[in-house]
Amino acid sequence: MNVSRAARVRLVAACAVMALGATAACSSSSSGKGAADGVITVTGTTGNLVANFNPFSPSALIPTHGLLYEPLFHYNQAKAGDVQPWLGTSYTWSDGGKTLTIKIRPDAKWNDGKPFTNKDVAYTFELPMKNKDFDQFALGLTDVSTSGTDTVVLKFAQSAYTKEYFVLGKVDMLPEHVWSAIPDAQKKTIVNKNPVATGAWTVQSVQPMSMTLQARTDYYFKGLPKFKQVRYLSFSGNNGSNAATEAGKIDWGGGFIPDIDKNYLAKNPKFDLVNLPLATTMLIPNARSGPTADPNVRKAISAAIDRDFISKAVYSGQAGPSNPMGLLLPNFQSVLDPSLKDAAFDTPDKVAGYLTAAGYTKGGDGSWSKDGKKLSLTLETVAGWTDYISTGQMLKQQLAKSGIGLTVTAVAYNQFTADQYGGKFQMLISSQGFTPVPYSYYDQMLDSRVAPKDGRPSTVGNFGGYSNPQVDAALDAIAATPDVSKQQPYFNRIEQAFKADMPVIPLFNAQDEQEFNGNHVTGYPTKDNPYAGAAIWLAMDSGWVAARIAPVTGGKQ
């Protein structure tokens, strides 16, 4: 499915239907209202809805980040360098990147009517400064202070220019009057059913098969949001959501539709598709333990894969090629090591050399063994994600040709996220990216300090637990200067290390199909106007888009 992948992490779950007919009924029941009634119906998720809007929880529902809780600025994930005021109005760096001064808007309110203040911002950042359990982005704060009514000053232990996106664009602002009353030990576990937040929406209802958000009439962006309600539906898998989307019952969808030209776009002249590359689909191996802790095993797996075949077979070629540095191109072309511009993946003839170097021997049946155990791995994905399941089955066939065993296991979404965030897996198929900044792209993928550790899960990344002190040092060096020319040698070092270690195994650019029913909605991001990432599940961009997308006046229902 074209949903969750690593950074698509906080997904809604709903509408667990048993068959296609039941799915159609589920979506039809919500289609009596439409754009004319100010209701936008969206989908792109799987599982059962549990009313959890805790911004610290890995199981928080999609609207938590962006539609309910908001960051200080909008960092457009579809257009690097495009930063817009949100709860903040301006910011300046000083002291060599160790001090960040932020100005906030004076007119925002929490949905309980209390004003949003700089003391709320200060409280939000004091949490990760005082308690590392809340420092999910490894910010390294040393001091937080306020000045007047609209200013917050953050100080860092070292230059933190490249923490800017995390600080200003990823951290949910919290109401001090609510969260300060909750003991730190409980902050990550409460479900927060009725969140007090600054966003454009409030929670109206959460049911096993759907969720409805109500537009605020006092939102500080005047004239927004343009819809009165957002109704989320979810399904047991791609087949159900596709049937509803193809029937025109979904206004904004994020499901993978095979042969989308025929099965969706050709069905109605106003059906539209937005496919902006935002991430790389990857295999995430466990780099801490098991066979894939050995880089040679990871490189052998990579060499055995025919990526072009899978892209054409599963995605009709829409998933563009990746590279052995895992660098999302063309988005981050500016930081590509020139010496690697023609780098290509190893081919199956290299598998034997890598596995021999890892201490494996090839048996008469063609399989590889070590210490009496055959090399066999388990690849985990989510039940219902048909594109990833199909990819996994093709990987199984391709690896078998090179003597590597692979079992593909599809589990419930909640189980998948628990395994992913806890680093408890042999190998996952997921996506990495969803950031407008090349530093944060690699930081989330490779920084050992954001990985799951000591029983503490991570919702940030590096789920496989890759650790390379030279890579960590290079990330720190990039963070120490805003000078792109001085950063480049360290990007080169990271890319060279990636190619040498294959900490994760890139497959191809993640196809990112987002379907829009132009009979009902307008004003969504497009290739010509990529004002935000278009994905319904993408934090924080989905909140920016949901407030700005508009009903088509007199639209066909």
N, C-alpha and C positions, 0 to 999 in steps of 0.2 A: 504494500500500500504506500501511497505517496504521503504518508503521515509521519509522524514522530521521528525517526532517525535521531541520533543523539541530541542535536539541539532542538529537535521538535519534541521537547520532553514533556511539557506539562499538558497532556492531552485530556480532553473531555472523553468520557465513555458513556455510551448510551445504547438504547434500542437493540437489545440482544434478540435478534429475530432468528427463526429457525429455517425459513425458506424464502425464496424470492417472492412468492405471493404474499407472505406475511410482511416482508419488507415494504412492498408497495403499499400495503394497507397502512403500515406505520407512518410512511411519509404522507400518504394521502390525507390522513386524519389531521395533519397540520397544514394542509394546503388550502383550506378554506379561506384563510387570511393570506394576504400577499402584500405586494408593494403598495397597492391602493389603500390598504389598511395600516400602512406604516410598519409592516413586519417583514424582516429579512430572514429567510431560512437558510441555515448554513450547515455544513457537515464536513467530515474529514477525519473521523475518529472511530475508535472501536472500544468495546467493553461495556461495563455497567457503570452508570453514573453514581458516584458517591460525592455528596456535597462537601467538598473540601476546597477552601479558598485560602489556605495558609501559604503565604509566599515563600516560606522556608521548606515546605514539604515537596518532595519529589513527585507526589501524587496530586498536587494541586491542579485543578481543572484549567483548561485553556484560558478562559477570560481573566484569570487571576493576574497575569502579567500583561498589562497594557490596556485592557478594557476596564479593569477595576483599580488595581494599584498601578501607579505611573512612575516613570523615571523623571529626571530633571530635564533631559533633552532627547529629541528624536534623532537617532543615528540611522540614517537610511541604509538598510542592508542591501538595497538594490543599486545604490549609487554611492560609491566611496567618496567621502569628503562632504556629503550633504548633511549638515547638522542644523536642526531647527529647535527653537525654544519650545519647551513643554511646561513643566513646573518651574524650570529655571528660565532666566532671561539672558544671562551673560556669564562668562567665566574668564578668568585670567590666570596664567601660570607665572610664578616668580621663584626666586631662590634656586635657580638651576633645576627646576622641576620638582622641588620638594614642597612647594606651597601652592595650593589651588584655592582661589577666591571665587565664590559663587554668589550670584545675585538671583533671588527668586521673585516670582510674580506676587503681587499683593492681593489679588482678587480671587484666588482659589479657595475652595472650602471642601472639607470632608463631607461625606454624604449624610453625616449626622448634624450638619449645620455649623459645626465649629470651624474656625478659620485655619487654613494651612499656614504654618509659620516657619521661620528659620530654626526654631527650637525643635520642630519635628524633623527637619533635615539633620540637625546636629545629633538628635537622638538616634536616627537611623544609622549614622556612621559611627556613633560611639559603640554600638553593639559589636561590630566586627573588630573595633579597636581594642575593646576590653575582653572580648571572649572569642578566641580563635574558632570556636565551633560555628560562628556566624560569618567568618571571613572567607567565604567561598571563593572569592576572586584573589585571595592573597594580596590584599591592598597595601599592607605594611603601614597603616596609619599610626602616627605617634601623638597627634593632638587634634582635637576638634573644638572650635570655638565659634561664637556668634558675635555679630556687631550690628547695632541698630535693630531694625525689624526685618531687613531683607537680605542680610549678608551672612554667609557661612564661610569659615576658613578651615581648610583641611591641610594638615602637615603630614609628610611622609618621611620614613626613615631614609629613603634614597630617592633619586630622581624617578619620577613615576609618570612621565609623559605618556607612555603607552598604556597606562592604566586608565587613561582618560575615558575611553569608551565604556569600560566596566563601571567606573565611578559615576559617570554622568548619564550613561545610556542603558545600563543594565540593572542597577540597584533600585528596587521598589521603595518608594518613600512611605514611611510608616507614621501613623498618628501616635504621638507620644502618650496622649491621654488614654489610649487603649492598651498599647503593648507594654508600657512600663508597669502596668498592673499584673502582667502575666510573668510568673517566675521564668528565668532563663531555661530551666530544666524542662519546662512545658511548652516553650515557644515553638518547637519544631513538631510537636505532636498534636496540638489542638487542631480541630478541623476548620474552625473559623467559618461557620455556616453563613453568617450575616456580616460580611466584611465591611468595616468602615474604611473607605478609600476615597481618593480624589477623582477617580475616573468618571467617564461620561455615562456609566451605567450602574445600576444597582441590581442585585439578585432578586428576581421575582419568585421563581420556583425552580426546584430541582426534583425531577422525577426519574424513575428507572430508565425511561426511554427518551427523555428530552430535558432541556433546560432553557429557561427564558430569562433574559435580562431586560430591564425596563430603562428607557432613556431618562436621564436627569433633565429637569427643566431649568436647573440653576447652574448648568455647567459653565465654566469660566470662558471657554471658547464660544463666543456668541454665535448663535445659529447652528451649533452642533450639539448633539448628533442629529442627523437628518432623518433617520428612521426612529420610530417610537419603540420598537422592540427588536431584539436579536433572539431568534429561536434556534438552538442547537439541536440537531438530530444526529444520532450515531447508529452504526449498524454492526452486525457480527463480522463483516468483512467487506472486501471490495465489491463483490457481486451485488449486495443489497444497496450500497450507496450509489453504485453506478446506475442501477435500474432507476432509482429516484432522480438522479441527476439527468440522465438521458431523457426521462419523462418530463423534464422541466419543473420538477417539484423542489429543486434545490437552486437557490439564487447565487450562492457562493460556495463552491465545493473544492475539496482538496484531495480527491480520490484518484488513483491511477486507473485510467480507462484505456484498455488495449485498443490499438487501431483507432485512435481518437477522432481522426478525420471522418471516418465512416460512422463510428458508433455514437458520436456526439455532435461534432460540428455540422455534419450534413443533415442532421435532423431538424434544424431550425436556423434560419439565416441570422438570427440575433444571438445564438449561442456563441460564446467567445472563449478563447483559451489564452491564458498568460503563462509563459514558461520562461522565467528569468533564472539563469543558473546562480545558485546561492551556496551550493555545498558540493562535496565529493562523497559519493557512495564508497564505503570501505568495509573491509573485514577488519574487525578489531580483535586481535589475538591477545591472550593473556601473556603479558611480558614478564610476569613475576614467577610463575610456576608452570609446570607441565612442559610438554614438548615445545610449545611456541615461545618459551622463555629464551630459547636459543635463536639468535638472529638468522642463522643458516637455515633453520626450519621455516622461519617466516619467509625468507627469500626463495626457498624451494617452492612453497605454496604459491607465491606470487608468480614464479616462473612457469608454473603448470597451467596458468589461467589464460584462456582465450577471451579477452575482454570484448573485442569487437563482435565476436559471435553472440555473446550474451546481450550486448546492447541492441543489436539488430533483432534478435529473437524475442526479447522481452519488451523493449521500449521502441521498437520500430526505428532504431537509430537515433532517437531523440536524446539519449544520454551520451553526451560528447566525450571524447577521450580524455583520460587523466594522464599522469606522468609519474615516474618513480620517485619524485620528491613530494608527491601528494599535494602539490601546489595548485590551487584553484585558478585556472586560466580561462579566459583572458583577464578576469577580475584583478588578479595580483601580478600581472605581467611586470609591473615596475620593480618588483623585488626579486625577479628570477635571476639566479646566478648565470651570467652569460656563458660560462663554460658548460652549463647543463641544458642549454636551449635545445639541443638535439638528443637529449637523454631518452632512452627507450627502455621498456621493461625487458627483462630477461625472457628467454623462450624456453620451452620444455627441455631442450637439450642441456640446459644448465642445472636441472633438478638433481641429477646424480652427483654432481660435484659438491653441491651444497649439503646434501644429506650425508655424503661420505665424510665431509668435514665435520658434521655434527655427530659422527660416531655411529651412523646407521649402516647396515649392510643389506644388500638386496637379495631376496630369496628367489628360489626357483619359480615361484608363482608371480614374481614381479613386484611383490610388496616389500616394504622396507621395515626393518626391525632393529631394535636396540635393547640389550639386556633381556632378550627373550620376548619382548613386547612389540607387536606390530604398531607402526605409526598410524594411528587412527584418532580422529578428532571429532568433536561435536560442535556443529554450527547452530546457534540459537537465533530464532526470529519470532515474530508474533503471528499467532494463528489468525488467518484472515488477510494477511498482507500478501496477496497473491503474487505480486511482482517479485518480492523478496524470496518467497517460497520457490517460485520458478527459477530465480537466479541460483538459489541454493542447490536445487536439483541438478542444474547444469554444472555448477561447481563440483558437485559430487562425481559426476561423470568425467569431468576433465581431470580432476585430481586422481581418480582411479586409474586413468591411463598412465599416470606417472608413479603409480604404486603407493599413493597416499589415500588412506581411508577417510571418509567423511560421512557423518550422520547428520541429517538436517532435522532439527527439533523445533516445532512450532508450539509456543506456549502462550498462555493468557498475557495480555498486555501488562497487567500489574506484576506478574512474575518476571517478565522481561525487564521492566524498569528496575525492579528490586535487584535482579542479577547484574544489570548494567551498572547501576550507581554504586553497588557494593563491590564491583570487580570480581564477582563470583561466576565465572564462565570460562570455557576453553576458547571460544571464538564467537563473536557476534557479527551480524551484518547490520550496519547502521550508516549514518551520514555524519560528516564533520564539516563545519562551516557556519553559515548563517551569521556572518559578521561583516561589517564594512571595512575592517582593519586587518591587514595581513599579519601584524604582530599577534593580535588576539586569536587569529585563525590557528597559528602554530602554538600559541600559548595554551589554548584550551586542549589541543591535541597532544602536546608533548611535555608540558611543564610538570615535573614530578611533584611539585608542591600543591597541585590542585587535584591530584589523583586520589581515589579511595585509599584509605590507610587506617590501620589500627582499629578496624571495625567501624570506622566512620564513613558513610557513603559520600559520594560527590555528585552534584548535579551539574558540575561545570564541564568536566571532560577528562581526558587521559584515563579512561576507564580501565584500560589494560594495564596501567601501572608502569609504563615505560619510564626508565630513569637513566639520565645521562647528564652528569655534572657539567660537561662542556656545553650541552644544549641549554641547560638552565642558566649558565653564565652568559651565553650569547643572548638569551632573552632579556637578562638583566642589562646587558650592554646596550641593547636596542632601546630599552626603557630609559636609559640615562641621557638620551639626547634626542631632540626633535629634528636634528640634521639628517636628512635622508641619505646623503652621501656617506656619513659616518655610520649609519645603520647597516648599509648594504653589505660590508664584509661579514657581519654577524648573521644576516640572512643567508649569505653564501654558506657559512659554517653549518647552519641548521639544515639547509637543503642537502649538503654533502653528507651530514650525519644521517639524515632520513634515508638517503639512497643507500648508505652503507648498512644501516641497521634494520630498515623496513619495519619501524615500530608499529605501524598499522599498514594494511595492504590496500592501496587504492584500486578501485575497479574502474569507475568512470564518473564524469560529472553527474550529479544527482538530477534526474529529470524532476521538474518542479511544476507539474501541471496544476493550474488553478482554473477551475471552470466558473464562468460568470454567465448568468442568464440575463442577457441584454433586454429581454422583454420586461424585466422587473427592476433591474438595477443599472446605475450608471455612476461614473466618477471613480471607478476603481483604477489601480495602477496598470499601466500598459508599457510596452517596450518603448513607445515614444514619450511617455510620461511616467517614468518609474519613480514616483514620489515616495514609495515605500516598497518593502517586500510584499508581494501580493498574497502570501499564504495565510489562510485562516488560522493556522496553528502557530504562527511565527511571533514569538515575543521579541520585542515590544511592538513591532510593526503592525500586527493585527489590530491593536488598539487604535493606532493612528488611522488606519484605513477604515475600521468599523465606524468611526465618528464622522468620516468624510464621504463615504459611499452614500448614494442618494437613490430614492425610488424614482422610477420612470413614471412621469405623470401620464395617467391614462393608459398605463402599461397593460399588456395582455395578461390575463390571469389564468 
